[in-house]
Amino acid sequence: MPKMKTRRATAKRFHYTGSGKIRRAHANRSHLLTGRTRKRKRNLRRLALISPADEKKIKRLLPYRS
């Protein structure tokens, strides 16, 4: 049985934490930022955890912890 391949697009978007949870970046941070408040833009910088509903799907695309 060959080794499973990691989906490279997924590996660039999601990262494991030390405890095994998966982090993601927020959307809506690329352009048209003048209409958004400072607080909203600041909070979009932080990483977020993925939803438990999506966890199984993402883990299948990232077979190895990196």
N, C-alpha and C positions, 0 to 999 in steps of 0.2 A: 504494500500500500504506500503510495507516495505521500510526501508531506503535504499538508494543506497550504494553499497560498493565501497570503493576507491580501485583502482588497486595498490597494494603495491609496485610492481616493478616501476611503474610510479612515485609514491610518493617519492621514494628514489632518483630518477633521476632529477625531476623537482621541483621547488619551486616558490611560488608566491612572487612578490615584494609588497611593500606597496601600490603601485598604481594599482595593479591587473594584471600586466604583468607577464609572466612566464620566469624564468631563467633556464639555463641549463649549464652544464660543457662542455668543449671542449673535443674532442677525441684526440687520438695520443699522450698521455702523460704518457703511462705506461712503455714502454721499447724502446730500440734502440734510445736513446736520444743523443748519442754522435755525430750523423751526423747532428743534427739540431743546428741552431744558438742560441746564448743566447737570442736574441731578440724574436725569434719564441717561444722558451720554456717559456719565461716570459709571453708572450701574451696568451699562452695556459692556464696559471693559472687562468686568469680572467674568470668570468662567462659571458655568452652571453645570449641575448634574443632569444627566439624561433621565427621561421619565422611565419609571419601572416597566411600563408597557413596551418600550422600545429596547430595553436592555438585552433581551434574548436575541433579537435581530442583530444588534450591533456586535454582540459577543461572537456570533457566528461568522461575521465578516472579519473580526480580529481574533483569529484562533490562538495567537501567542501573545502573552503580556509583553509590552515593550516599554 
